[in-house]
Amino acid sequence: MFGHELVEQPIKWLPQHAKPGYKKDMDRSSQLGKALHDWRKAEFSQRYPDQHDSIWIGDWIVLGNLIIDDIIYLANCNKLLNQQDFIQLVDWEERGYYTSELLPIIHQIFPPAVPPSAQPSTPVQSNTVFQPCTKKCGNCKKHGHNELSPEWSY
């Protein structure tokens, strides 16, 4: 019982542990990592101008390395499509405050995929004539006379 070694369990909320074998685009991932590190340095110098020479505080206080790793993972998986996704998926206390600054950086390197429903489709030529859908009367089983009139609409 006491002779077994304990294995450290990964933290469950970190997305990189969710799928350890995900396919990572190394070029864009390193480009995004560099862009996030540059943003972090600029934000740190703006937010803490008197702490540049401190041995106790670094730019990691603004945006930690693990959070950068999470953002890179989520960008690779194309999960950060909008502000709501960023706020929901990134586990960072200041995510709501910096979402509008970080999403353009992320989308510049990992552009969001266009969903198939948003892509324009070419209309199909057909000779079929579609009739407007009308409800059938429950009593006489005929169409057209039981539609809601404007004063009945909810």
Beta strands, then each sheet from edge to edge (+ up, - down):
end
